[in-house]
Amino acid sequence: MSPTYLIIDQYNLTISFLITLAWQMLGFAIAWTFKFDKVTDFTGGSNFFILALITLTTGGTYTARNIM
């Protein structure tokens, strides 16, 4: 195990939480500033895709089951 993975837990819950928090707060800040609600819809939907990519690439296992 490399030293960078010591901070991240086995199932990447910590990094997933931090990415979700940052992404949602950014979307909220933009929506609040411009009074435009569609930004929060985009950040909410794209959050799943971002987390899927992050956990796939940090896991290092590229089996068909993990990719699907």
PDB file of N, CA, C, O and CB in Angstrom:
ATOM      1  N   MET A   1       0.844  -1.180   0.000  1.00  0.00           N
ATOM      2  CA  MET A   1       0.000   0.000   0.000  1.00  0.00           C
ATOM      3  C   MET A   1       0.891   1.246   0.000  1.00  0.00           C
ATOM      4  O   MET A   1       1.826   1.347   0.795  1.00  0.00           O
ATOM      5  CB  MET A   1      -0.962  -0.003   1.226  1.00  0.00           C
ATOM      6  N   SER A   2       0.604   2.165  -0.872  1.00  0.00           N
ATOM      7  CA  SER A   2       1.411   3.378  -0.915  1.00  0.00           C
ATOM      8  C   SER A   2       0.990   4.330   0.200  1.00  0.00           C
ATOM      9  O   SER A   2      -0.127   4.221   0.707  1.00  0.00           O
ATOM     10  CB  SER A   2       1.284   4.065  -2.288  1.00  0.00           C
ATOM     11  N   PRO A   3       1.847   5.249   0.588  1.00  0.00           N
ATOM     12  CA  PRO A   3       1.532   6.165   1.702  1.00  0.00           C
ATOM     13  C   PRO A   3       0.321   7.051   1.460  1.00  0.00           C
ATOM     14  O   PRO A   3      -0.318   7.473   2.423  1.00  0.00           O
ATOM     15  CB  PRO A   3       2.713   7.038   1.983  1.00  0.00           C
ATOM     16  N   THR A   4      -0.024   7.351   0.199  1.00  0.00           N
ATOM     17  CA  THR A   4      -1.174   8.217  -0.059  1.00  0.00           C
ATOM     18  C   THR A   4      -2.484   7.543   0.290  1.00  0.00           C
ATOM     19  O   THR A   4      -3.467   8.221   0.594  1.00  0.00           O
ATOM     20  CB  THR A   4      -1.193   8.641  -1.507  1.00  0.00           C
ATOM     21  N   TYR A   5      -2.515   6.206   0.252  1.00  0.00           N
ATOM     22  CA  TYR A   5      -3.745   5.490   0.552  1.00  0.00           C
ATOM     23  C   TYR A   5      -3.959   5.275   2.037  1.00  0.00           C
ATOM     24  O   TYR A   5      -5.001   4.751   2.432  1.00  0.00           O
ATOM     25  CB  TYR A   5      -3.746   4.173  -0.146  1.00  0.00           C
ATOM     26  N   LEU A   6      -3.010   5.661   2.870  1.00  0.00           N
ATOM     27  CA  LEU A   6      -3.182   5.516   4.310  1.00  0.00           C
ATOM     28  C   LEU A   6      -4.206   6.495   4.856  1.00  0.00           C
ATOM     29  O   LEU A   6      -4.836   6.225   5.878  1.00  0.00           O
ATOM     30  CB  LEU A   6      -1.859   5.709   5.017  1.00  0.00           C
ATOM     31  N   ILE A   7      -4.379   7.618   4.194  1.00  0.00           N
ATOM     32  CA  ILE A   7      -5.338   8.624   4.633  1.00  0.00           C
ATOM     33  C   ILE A   7      -6.756   8.198   4.264  1.00  0.00           C
ATOM     34  O   ILE A   7      -7.704   8.467   5.002  1.00  0.00           O
ATOM     35  CB  ILE A   7      -5.009   9.995   4.013  1.00  0.00           C
ATOM     36  N   ILE A   8      -6.893   7.543   3.138  1.00  0.00           N
ATOM     37  CA  ILE A   8      -8.209   7.150   2.629  1.00  0.00           C
ATOM     38  C   ILE A   8      -8.579   5.791   3.222  1.00  0.00           C
ATOM     39  O   ILE A   8      -7.757   4.875   3.255  1.00  0.00           O
ATOM     40  CB  ILE A   8      -8.218   7.096   1.061  1.00  0.00           C
ATOM     41  N   ASP A   9      -9.803   5.672   3.683  1.00  0.00           N
ATOM     42  CA  ASP A   9     -10.250   4.407   4.242  1.00  0.00           C
ATOM     43  C   ASP A   9     -10.443   3.365   3.142  1.00  0.00           C
ATOM     44  O   ASP A   9     -10.351   3.685   1.957  1.00  0.00           O
ATOM     45  CB  ASP A   9     -11.550   4.602   5.026  1.00  0.00           C
ATOM     46  N   GLN A  10     -10.707   2.143   3.529  1.00  0.00           N
ATOM     47  CA  GLN A  10     -10.767   1.022   2.594  1.00  0.00           C
ATOM     48  C   GLN A  10     -11.815   1.211   1.506  1.00  0.00           C
ATOM     49  O   GLN A  10     -11.584   0.833   0.358  1.00  0.00           O
ATOM     50  CB  GLN A  10     -11.048  -0.250   3.342  1.00  0.00           C
ATOM     51  N   TYR A  11     -12.943   1.779   1.841  1.00  0.00           N
ATOM     52  CA  TYR A  11     -14.034   1.928   0.875  1.00  0.00           C
ATOM     53  C   TYR A  11     -14.148   3.339   0.310  1.00  0.00           C
ATOM     54  O   TYR A  11     -15.149   3.652  -0.334  1.00  0.00           O
ATOM     55  CB  TYR A  11     -15.336   1.545   1.518  1.00  0.00           C
ATOM     56  N   ASN A  12     -13.175   4.185   0.525  1.00  0.00           N
ATOM     57  CA  ASN A  12     -13.129   5.555  -0.001  1.00  0.00           C
ATOM     58  C   ASN A  12     -14.282   6.420   0.495  1.00  0.00           C
ATOM     59  O   ASN A  12     -14.697   7.348  -0.200  1.00  0.00           O
ATOM     60  CB  ASN A  12     -13.140   5.525  -1.511  1.00  0.00           C
ATOM     61  N   LEU A  13     -14.798   6.136   1.667  1.00  0.00           N
ATOM     62  CA  LEU A  13     -15.907   6.933   2.193  1.00  0.00           C
ATOM     63  C   LEU A  13     -15.477   8.342   2.569  1.00  0.00           C
ATOM     64  O   LEU A  13     -16.231   9.296   2.374  1.00  0.00           O
ATOM     65  CB  LEU A  13     -16.513   6.249   3.399  1.00  0.00           C
ATOM     66  N   THR A  14     -14.273   8.479   3.105  1.00  0.00           N
ATOM     67  CA  THR A  14     -13.797   9.797   3.518  1.00  0.00           C
ATOM     68  C   THR A  14     -13.623  10.721   2.321  1.00  0.00           C
ATOM     69  O   THR A  14     -14.104  11.854   2.329  1.00  0.00           O
ATOM     70  CB  THR A  14     -12.478   9.673   4.277  1.00  0.00           C
ATOM     71  N   ILE A  15     -12.942  10.240   1.302  1.00  0.00           N
ATOM     72  CA  ILE A  15     -12.726  11.084   0.126  1.00  0.00           C
ATOM     73  C   ILE A  15     -14.036  11.347  -0.598  1.00  0.00           C
ATOM     74  O   ILE A  15     -14.229  12.431  -1.148  1.00  0.00           O
ATOM     75  CB  ILE A  15     -11.718  10.431  -0.830  1.00  0.00           C
ATOM     76  N   SER A  16     -14.936  10.378  -0.607  1.00  0.00           N
ATOM     77  CA  SER A  16     -16.242  10.584  -1.232  1.00  0.00           C
ATOM     78  C   SER A  16     -17.033  11.663  -0.503  1.00  0.00           C
ATOM     79  O   SER A  16     -17.681  12.501  -1.129  1.00  0.00           O
ATOM     80  CB  SER A  16     -17.038   9.274  -1.255  1.00  0.00           C
ATOM     81  N   PHE A  17     -16.973  11.634   0.825  1.00  0.00           N
ATOM     82  CA  PHE A  17     -17.658  12.660   1.614  1.00  0.00           C
ATOM     83  C   PHE A  17     -17.076  14.038   1.341  1.00  0.00           C
ATOM     84  O   PHE A  17     -17.823  15.001   1.166  1.00  0.00           O
ATOM     85  CB  PHE A  17     -17.565  12.339   3.106  1.00  0.00           C
ATOM     86  N   LEU A  18     -15.754  14.144   1.305  1.00  0.00           N
ATOM     87  CA  LEU A  18     -15.116  15.447   1.091  1.00  0.00           C
ATOM     88  C   LEU A  18     -15.388  15.990  -0.312  1.00  0.00           C
ATOM     89  O   LEU A  18     -15.627  17.186  -0.479  1.00  0.00           O
ATOM     90  CB  LEU A  18     -13.609  15.337   1.320  1.00  0.00           C
ATOM     91  N   ILE A  19     -15.352  15.120  -1.316  1.00  0.00           N
ATOM     92  CA  ILE A  19     -15.656  15.554  -2.680  1.00  0.00           C
ATOM     93  C   ILE A  19     -17.109  16.002  -2.785  1.00  0.00           C
ATOM     94  O   ILE A  19     -17.403  17.035  -3.386  1.00  0.00           O
ATOM     95  CB  ILE A  19     -15.373  14.423  -3.687  1.00  0.00           C
ATOM     96  N   THR A  20     -18.021  15.219  -2.196  1.00  0.00           N
ATOM     97  CA  THR A  20     -19.439  15.573  -2.236  1.00  0.00           C
ATOM     98  C   THR A  20     -19.696  16.895  -1.534  1.00  0.00           C
ATOM     99  O   THR A  20     -20.433  17.737  -2.046  1.00  0.00           O
ATOM    100  CB  THR A  20     -20.280  14.473  -1.599  1.00  0.00           C
ATOM    101  N   LEU A  21     -19.103  17.081  -0.381  1.00  0.00           N
ATOM    102  CA  LEU A  21     -19.287  18.322   0.370  1.00  0.00           C
ATOM    103  C   LEU A  21     -18.784  19.521  -0.434  1.00  0.00           C
ATOM    104  O   LEU A  21     -19.478  20.532  -0.546  1.00  0.00           O
ATOM    105  CB  LEU A  21     -18.557  18.246   1.724  1.00  0.00           C
ATOM    106  N   ALA A  22     -17.591  19.411  -0.988  1.00  0.00           N
ATOM    107  CA  ALA A  22     -17.021  20.523  -1.750  1.00  0.00           C
ATOM    108  C   ALA A  22     -17.833  20.816  -3.009  1.00  0.00           C
ATOM    109  O   ALA A  22     -18.094  21.976  -3.324  1.00  0.00           O
ATOM    110  CB  ALA A  22     -15.573  20.218  -2.126  1.00  0.00           C
ATOM    111  N   TRP A  23     -18.232  19.766  -3.728  1.00  0.00           N
ATOM    112  CA  TRP A  23     -18.983  19.935  -4.978  1.00  0.00           C
ATOM    113  C   TRP A  23     -20.356  20.552  -4.719  1.00  0.00           C
ATOM    114  O   TRP A  23     -20.785  21.444  -5.451  1.00  0.00           O
ATOM    115  CB  TRP A  23     -19.141  18.585  -5.692  1.00  0.00           C
ATOM    116  N   GLN A  24     -21.041  20.082  -3.686  1.00  0.00           N
ATOM    117  CA  GLN A  24     -22.370  20.603  -3.383  1.00  0.00           C
ATOM    118  C   GLN A  24     -22.301  22.041  -2.854  1.00  0.00           C
ATOM    119  O   GLN A  24     -23.158  22.864  -3.178  1.00  0.00           O
ATOM    120  CB  GLN A  24     -23.070  19.699  -2.362  1.00  0.00           C
ATOM    121  N   MET A  25     -21.303  22.337  -2.057  1.00  0.00           N
ATOM    122  CA  MET A  25     -21.154  23.714  -1.554  1.00  0.00           C
ATOM    123  C   MET A  25     -20.807  24.677  -2.684  1.00  0.00           C
ATOM    124  O   MET A  25     -21.277  25.815  -2.694  1.00  0.00           O
ATOM    125  CB  MET A  25     -20.069  23.775  -0.462  1.00  0.00           C
ATOM    126  N   LEU A  26     -19.995  24.235  -3.626  1.00  0.00           N
ATOM    127  CA  LEU A  26     -19.687  25.072  -4.789  1.00  0.00           C
ATOM    128  C   LEU A  26     -20.949  25.346  -5.591  1.00  0.00           C
ATOM    129  O   LEU A  26     -21.203  26.483  -5.986  1.00  0.00           O
ATOM    130  CB  LEU A  26     -18.623  24.400  -5.681  1.00  0.00           C
ATOM    131  N   GLY A  27     -21.740  24.309  -5.832  1.00  0.00           N
ATOM    132  CA  GLY A  27     -22.995  24.488  -6.559  1.00  0.00           C
ATOM    133  C   GLY A  27     -23.960  25.399  -5.823  1.00  0.00           C
ATOM    134  O   GLY A  27     -24.636  26.227  -6.434  1.00  0.00           O
ATOM    135  N   PHE A  28     -24.022  25.241  -4.500  1.00  0.00           N
ATOM    136  CA  PHE A  28     -24.893  26.108  -3.704  1.00  0.00           C
ATOM    137  C   PHE A  28     -24.432  27.557  -3.764  1.00  0.00           C
ATOM    138  O   PHE A  28     -25.252  28.467  -3.888  1.00  0.00           O
ATOM    139  CB  PHE A  28     -24.936  25.633  -2.251  1.00  0.00           C
ATOM    140  N   ALA A  29     -23.128  27.774  -3.677  1.00  0.00           N
ATOM    141  CA  ALA A  29     -22.603  29.144  -3.719  1.00  0.00           C
ATOM    142  C   ALA A  29     -22.915  29.821  -5.055  1.00  0.00           C
ATOM    143  O   ALA A  29     -23.276  30.998  -5.090  1.00  0.00           O
ATOM    144  CB  ALA A  29     -21.085  29.140  -3.478  1.00  0.00           C
ATOM    145  N   ILE A  30     -22.777  29.083  -6.140  1.00  0.00           N
ATOM    146  CA  ILE A  30     -23.095  29.642  -7.455  1.00  0.00           C
ATOM    147  C   ILE A  30     -24.589  29.912  -7.568  1.00  0.00           C
ATOM    148  O   ILE A  30     -24.993  30.972  -8.046  1.00  0.00           O
ATOM    149  CB  ILE A  30     -22.639  28.689  -8.579  1.00  0.00           C
ATOM    150  N   ALA A  31     -25.414  28.963  -7.132  1.00  0.00           N
ATOM    151  CA  ALA A  31     -26.866  29.142  -7.203  1.00  0.00           C
ATOM    152  C   ALA A  31     -27.322  30.296  -6.329  1.00  0.00           C
ATOM    153  O   ALA A  31     -28.209  31.052  -6.723  1.00  0.00           O
ATOM    154  CB  ALA A  31     -27.583  27.860  -6.786  1.00  0.00           C
ATOM    155  N   TRP A  32     -26.734  30.445  -5.154  1.00  0.00           N
ATOM    156  CA  TRP A  32     -27.103  31.519  -4.240  1.00  0.00           C
ATOM    157  C   TRP A  32     -26.701  32.881  -4.822  1.00  0.00           C
ATOM    158  O   TRP A  32     -27.449  33.854  -4.730  1.00  0.00           O
ATOM    159  CB  TRP A  32     -26.439  31.304  -2.862  1.00  0.00           C
ATOM    160  N   THR A  33     -25.525  32.927  -5.413  1.00  0.00           N
ATOM    161  CA  THR A  33     -25.022  34.187  -5.959  1.00  0.00           C
ATOM    162  C   THR A  33     -25.852  34.655  -7.155  1.00  0.00           C
ATOM    163  O   THR A  33     -26.232  35.823  -7.234  1.00  0.00           O
ATOM    164  CB  THR A  33     -23.558  34.035  -6.370  1.00  0.00           C
ATOM    165  N   PHE A  34     -26.127  33.751  -8.070  1.00  0.00           N
ATOM    166  CA  PHE A  34     -26.810  34.128  -9.300  1.00  0.00           C
ATOM    167  C   PHE A  34     -28.314  33.884  -9.270  1.00  0.00           C
ATOM    168  O   PHE A  34     -29.009  34.146 -10.252  1.00  0.00           O
ATOM    169  CB  PHE A  34     -26.217  33.384 -10.443  1.00  0.00           C
ATOM    170  N   LYS A  35     -28.821  33.380  -8.136  1.00  0.00           N
ATOM    171  CA  LYS A  35     -30.257  33.103  -7.977  1.00  0.00           C
ATOM    172  C   LYS A  35     -30.766  32.233  -9.128  1.00  0.00           C
ATOM    173  O   LYS A  35     -31.808  32.502  -9.725  1.00  0.00           O
ATOM    174  CB  LYS A  35     -31.064  34.426  -7.912  1.00  0.00           C
ATOM    175  N   PHE A  36     -29.991  31.175  -9.419  1.00  0.00           N
ATOM    176  CA  PHE A  36     -30.276  30.278 -10.531  1.00  0.00           C
ATOM    177  C   PHE A  36     -30.265  28.855  -9.999  1.00  0.00           C
ATOM    178  O   PHE A  36     -29.210  28.339  -9.630  1.00  0.00           O
ATOM    179  CB  PHE A  36     -29.244  30.457 -11.691  1.00  0.00           C
ATOM    180  N   ASP A  37     -31.421  28.219  -9.955  1.00  0.00           N
ATOM    181  CA  ASP A  37     -31.594  26.948  -9.268  1.00  0.00           C
ATOM    182  C   ASP A  37     -31.096  25.735 -10.042  1.00  0.00           C
ATOM    183  O   ASP A  37     -30.887  24.683  -9.437  1.00  0.00           O
ATOM    184  CB  ASP A  37     -33.020  26.761  -8.949  1.00  0.00           C
ATOM    185  N   LYS A  38     -30.903  25.833 -11.322  1.00  0.00           N
ATOM    186  CA  LYS A  38     -30.517  24.676 -12.137  1.00  0.00           C
ATOM    187  C   LYS A  38     -29.108  24.189 -11.822  1.00  0.00           C
ATOM    188  O   LYS A  38     -28.784  23.039 -12.117  1.00  0.00           O
ATOM    189  CB  LYS A  38     -30.616  25.021 -13.612  1.00  0.00           C
ATOM    190  N   VAL A  39     -28.280  25.011 -11.243  1.00  0.00           N
ATOM    191  CA  VAL A  39     -26.918  24.609 -10.896  1.00  0.00           C
ATOM    192  C   VAL A  39     -26.941  23.503  -9.851  1.00  0.00           C
ATOM    193  O   VAL A  39     -26.147  22.565  -9.929  1.00  0.00           O
ATOM    194  CB  VAL A  39     -26.111  25.814 -10.380  1.00  0.00           C
ATOM    195  N   THR A  40     -27.830  23.596  -8.885  1.00  0.00           N
ATOM    196  CA  THR A  40     -27.904  22.568  -7.852  1.00  0.00           C
ATOM    197  C   THR A  40     -28.386  21.246  -8.437  1.00  0.00           C
ATOM    198  O   THR A  40     -27.975  20.184  -7.969  1.00  0.00           O
ATOM    199  CB  THR A  40     -28.831  23.014  -6.718  1.00  0.00           C
ATOM    200  N   ASP A  41     -29.245  21.287  -9.445  1.00  0.00           N
ATOM    201  CA  ASP A  41     -29.664  20.066 -10.124  1.00  0.00           C
ATOM    202  C   ASP A  41     -28.482  19.408 -10.829  1.00  0.00           C
ATOM    203  O   ASP A  41     -28.322  18.188 -10.780  1.00  0.00           O
ATOM    204  CB  ASP A  41     -30.782  20.370 -11.132  1.00  0.00           C
ATOM    205  N   PHE A  42     -27.668  20.208 -11.474  1.00  0.00           N
ATOM    206  CA  PHE A  42     -26.489  19.680 -12.166  1.00  0.00           C
ATOM    207  C   PHE A  42     -25.488  19.082 -11.186  1.00  0.00           C
ATOM    208  O   PHE A  42     -24.989  17.980 -11.414  1.00  0.00           O
ATOM    209  CB  PHE A  42     -25.819  20.780 -12.988  1.00  0.00           C
ATOM    210  N   THR A  43     -25.186  19.785 -10.105  1.00  0.00           N
ATOM    211  CA  THR A  43     -24.207  19.265  -9.155  1.00  0.00           C
ATOM    212  C   THR A  43     -24.718  18.008  -8.459  1.00  0.00           C
ATOM    213  O   THR A  43     -23.939  17.101  -8.166  1.00  0.00           O
ATOM    214  CB  THR A  43     -23.858  20.328  -8.119  1.00  0.00           C
ATOM    215  N   GLY A  44     -26.003  17.952  -8.197  1.00  0.00           N
ATOM    216  CA  GLY A  44     -26.558  16.759  -7.567  1.00  0.00           C
ATOM    217  C   GLY A  44     -26.464  15.543  -8.469  1.00  0.00           C
ATOM    218  O   GLY A  44     -26.127  14.452  -8.009  1.00  0.00           O
ATOM    219  N   GLY A  45     -26.756  15.721  -9.743  1.00  0.00           N
ATOM    220  CA  GLY A  45     -26.701  14.612 -10.678  1.00  0.00           C
ATOM    221  C   GLY A  45     -25.294  14.201 -11.055  1.00  0.00           C
ATOM    222  O   GLY A  45     -24.996  13.012 -11.165  1.00  0.00           O
ATOM    223  N   SER A  46     -24.434  15.173 -11.250  1.00  0.00           N
ATOM    224  CA  SER A  46     -23.067  14.864 -11.664  1.00  0.00           C
ATOM    225  C   SER A  46     -22.224  14.324 -10.518  1.00  0.00           C
ATOM    226  O   SER A  46     -21.170  13.734 -10.756  1.00  0.00           O
ATOM    227  CB  SER A  46     -22.410  16.097 -12.240  1.00  0.00           C
ATOM    228  N   ASN A  47     -22.664  14.512  -9.291  1.00  0.00           N
ATOM    229  CA  ASN A  47     -21.921  14.019  -8.132  1.00  0.00           C
ATOM    230  C   ASN A  47     -21.768  12.497  -8.187  1.00  0.00           C
ATOM    231  O   ASN A  47     -20.707  11.970  -7.851  1.00  0.00           O
ATOM    232  CB  ASN A  47     -22.625  14.435  -6.829  1.00  0.00           C
ATOM    233  N   PHE A  48     -22.811  11.793  -8.603  1.00  0.00           N
ATOM    234  CA  PHE A  48     -22.741  10.335  -8.701  1.00  0.00           C
ATOM    235  C   PHE A  48     -21.685   9.903  -9.710  1.00  0.00           C
ATOM    236  O   PHE A  48     -20.923   8.970  -9.459  1.00  0.00           O
ATOM    237  CB  PHE A  48     -24.105   9.758  -9.090  1.00  0.00           C
ATOM    238  N   PHE A  49     -21.643  10.578 -10.841  1.00  0.00           N
ATOM    239  CA  PHE A  49     -20.674  10.247 -11.888  1.00  0.00           C
ATOM    240  C   PHE A  49     -19.247  10.518 -11.420  1.00  0.00           C
ATOM    241  O   PHE A  49     -18.353   9.704 -11.651  1.00  0.00           O
ATOM    242  CB  PHE A  49     -20.970  11.047 -13.166  1.00  0.00           C
ATOM    243  N   ILE A  50     -19.032  11.639 -10.776  1.00  0.00           N
ATOM    244  CA  ILE A  50     -17.702  12.003 -10.281  1.00  0.00           C
ATOM    245  C   ILE A  50     -17.221  10.991  -9.248  1.00  0.00           C
ATOM    246  O   ILE A  50     -16.076  10.542  -9.305  1.00  0.00           O
ATOM    247  CB  ILE A  50     -17.717  13.418  -9.672  1.00  0.00           C
ATOM    248  N   LEU A  51     -18.088  10.631  -8.306  1.00  0.00           N
ATOM    249  CA  LEU A  51     -17.702   9.664  -7.282  1.00  0.00           C
ATOM    250  C   LEU A  51     -17.434   8.287  -7.877  1.00  0.00           C
ATOM    251  O   LEU A  51     -16.536   7.582  -7.419  1.00  0.00           O
ATOM    252  CB  LEU A  51     -18.784   9.565  -6.220  1.00  0.00           C
ATOM    253  N   ALA A  52     -18.195   7.900  -8.884  1.00  0.00           N
ATOM    254  CA  ALA A  52     -17.957   6.610  -9.533  1.00  0.00           C
ATOM    255  C   ALA A  52     -16.582   6.581 -10.192  1.00  0.00           C
ATOM    256  O   ALA A  52     -15.861   5.590 -10.075  1.00  0.00           O
ATOM    257  CB  ALA A  52     -19.048   6.322 -10.574  1.00  0.00           C
ATOM    258  N   LEU A  53     -16.219   7.645 -10.874  1.00  0.00           N
ATOM    259  CA  LEU A  53     -14.897   7.707 -11.508  1.00  0.00           C
ATOM    260  C   LEU A  53     -13.774   7.722 -10.484  1.00  0.00           C
ATOM    261  O   LEU A  53     -12.767   7.033 -10.649  1.00  0.00           O
ATOM    262  CB  LEU A  53     -14.796   8.938 -12.392  1.00  0.00           C
ATOM    263  N   ILE A  54     -13.945   8.505  -9.430  1.00  0.00           N
ATOM    264  CA  ILE A  54     -12.904   8.607  -8.399  1.00  0.00           C
ATOM    265  C   ILE A  54     -12.685   7.261  -7.720  1.00  0.00           C
ATOM    266  O   ILE A  54     -11.546   6.819  -7.569  1.00  0.00           O
ATOM    267  CB  ILE A  54     -13.279   9.674  -7.351  1.00  0.00           C
ATOM    268  N   THR A  55     -13.766   6.611  -7.313  1.00  0.00           N
ATOM    269  CA  THR A  55     -13.602   5.334  -6.614  1.00  0.00           C
ATOM    270  C   THR A  55     -13.091   4.236  -7.551  1.00  0.00           C
ATOM    271  O   THR A  55     -12.365   3.347  -7.108  1.00  0.00           O
ATOM    272  CB  THR A  55     -14.931   4.905  -5.987  1.00  0.00           C
ATOM    273  N   LEU A  56     -13.452   4.280  -8.828  1.00  0.00           N
ATOM    274  CA  LEU A  56     -12.930   3.296  -9.773  1.00  0.00           C
ATOM    275  C   LEU A  56     -11.429   3.476  -9.962  1.00  0.00           C
ATOM    276  O   LEU A  56     -10.679   2.500  -9.938  1.00  0.00           O
ATOM    277  CB  LEU A  56     -13.652   3.409 -11.124  1.00  0.00           C
ATOM    278  N   THR A  57     -10.990   4.703 -10.147  1.00  0.00           N
ATOM    279  CA  THR A  57      -9.569   4.933 -10.409  1.00  0.00           C
ATOM    280  C   THR A  57      -8.709   4.746  -9.165  1.00  0.00           C
ATOM    281  O   THR A  57      -7.569   4.294  -9.277  1.00  0.00           O
ATOM    282  CB  THR A  57      -9.365   6.325 -10.960  1.00  0.00           C
ATOM    283  N   THR A  58      -9.212   5.076  -8.003  1.00  0.00           N
ATOM    284  CA  THR A  58      -8.403   4.885  -6.793  1.00  0.00           C
ATOM    285  C   THR A  58      -8.403   3.441  -6.325  1.00  0.00           C
ATOM    286  O   THR A  58      -7.502   3.026  -5.597  1.00  0.00           O
ATOM    287  CB  THR A  58      -8.909   5.778  -5.677  1.00  0.00           C
ATOM    288  N   GLY A  59      -9.408   2.667  -6.738  1.00  0.00           N
ATOM    289  CA  GLY A  59      -9.458   1.265  -6.350  1.00  0.00           C
ATOM    290  C   GLY A  59      -8.398   0.430  -7.041  1.00  0.00           C
ATOM    291  O   GLY A  59      -7.860  -0.507  -6.450  1.00  0.00           O
ATOM    292  N   GLY A  60      -8.095   0.760  -8.282  1.00  0.00           N
ATOM    293  CA  GLY A  60      -7.059   0.062  -9.016  1.00  0.00           C
ATOM    294  C   GLY A  60      -7.475  -1.293  -9.565  1.00  0.00           C
ATOM    295  O   GLY A  60      -6.655  -1.967 -10.187  1.00  0.00           O
ATOM    296  N   THR A  61      -8.706  -1.714  -9.361  1.00  0.00           N
ATOM    297  CA  THR A  61      -9.194  -2.986  -9.891  1.00  0.00           C
ATOM    298  C   THR A  61     -10.188  -2.687 -11.002  1.00  0.00           C
ATOM    299  O   THR A  61     -11.216  -2.051 -10.771  1.00  0.00           O
ATOM    300  CB  THR A  61      -9.849  -3.860  -8.770  1.00  0.00           C
ATOM    301  N   TYR A  62      -9.879  -3.148 -12.205  1.00  0.00           N
ATOM    302  CA  TYR A  62     -10.710  -2.818 -13.353  1.00  0.00           C
ATOM    303  C   TYR A  62     -11.380  -4.056 -13.934  1.00  0.00           C
ATOM    304  O   TYR A  62     -11.230  -4.366 -15.115  1.00  0.00           O
ATOM    305  CB  TYR A  62      -9.881  -2.128 -14.419  1.00  0.00           C
ATOM    306  N   THR A  63     -12.113  -4.750 -13.090  1.00  0.00           N
ATOM    307  CA  THR A  63     -12.888  -5.891 -13.567  1.00  0.00           C
ATOM    308  C   THR A  63     -14.190  -5.388 -14.190  1.00  0.00           C
ATOM    309  O   THR A  63     -14.570  -4.232 -14.006  1.00  0.00           O
ATOM    310  CB  THR A  63     -13.178  -6.892 -12.407  1.00  0.00           C
ATOM    311  N   ALA A  64     -14.864  -6.263 -14.924  1.00  0.00           N
ATOM    312  CA  ALA A  64     -16.124  -5.868 -15.569  1.00  0.00           C
ATOM    313  C   ALA A  64     -17.148  -5.444 -14.532  1.00  0.00           C
ATOM    314  O   ALA A  64     -17.912  -4.506 -14.759  1.00  0.00           O
ATOM    315  CB  ALA A  64     -16.683  -7.020 -16.421  1.00  0.00           C
ATOM    316  N   ARG A  65     -17.170  -6.124 -13.401  1.00  0.00           N
ATOM    317  CA  ARG A  65     -18.126  -5.785 -12.343  1.00  0.00           C
ATOM    318  C   ARG A  65     -17.869  -4.387 -11.784  1.00  0.00           C
ATOM    319  O   ARG A  65     -18.815  -3.636 -11.544  1.00  0.00           O
ATOM    320  CB  ARG A  65     -18.057  -6.818 -11.214  1.00  0.00           C
ATOM    321  N   ASN A  66     -16.616  -4.035 -11.577  1.00  0.00           N
ATOM    322  CA  ASN A  66     -16.299  -2.705 -11.057  1.00  0.00           C
ATOM    323  C   ASN A  66     -16.602  -1.604 -12.072  1.00  0.00           C
ATOM    324  O   ASN A  66     -17.045  -0.516 -11.704  1.00  0.00           O
ATOM    325  CB  ASN A  66     -14.833  -2.641 -10.651  1.00  0.00           C
ATOM    326  N   ILE A  67     -16.368  -1.887 -13.322  1.00  0.00           N
ATOM    327  CA  ILE A  67     -16.612  -0.884 -14.349  1.00  0.00           C
ATOM    328  C   ILE A  67     -18.105  -0.660 -14.536  1.00  0.00           C
ATOM    329  O   ILE A  67     -18.538   0.473 -14.748  1.00  0.00           O
ATOM    330  CB  ILE A  67     -15.967  -1.301 -15.671  1.00  0.00           C
ATOM    331  N   MET A  68     -18.889  -1.715 -14.462  1.00  0.00           N
ATOM    332  CA  MET A  68     -20.355  -1.576 -14.606  1.00  0.00           C
ATOM    333  C   MET A  68     -20.934  -0.925 -13.385  1.00  0.00           C
ATOM    334  O   MET A  68     -22.146  -0.720 -13.310  1.00  0.00           O
ATOM    335  CB  MET A  68     -21.028  -2.941 -14.839  1.00  0.00           C
TER     336      MET A  68
END
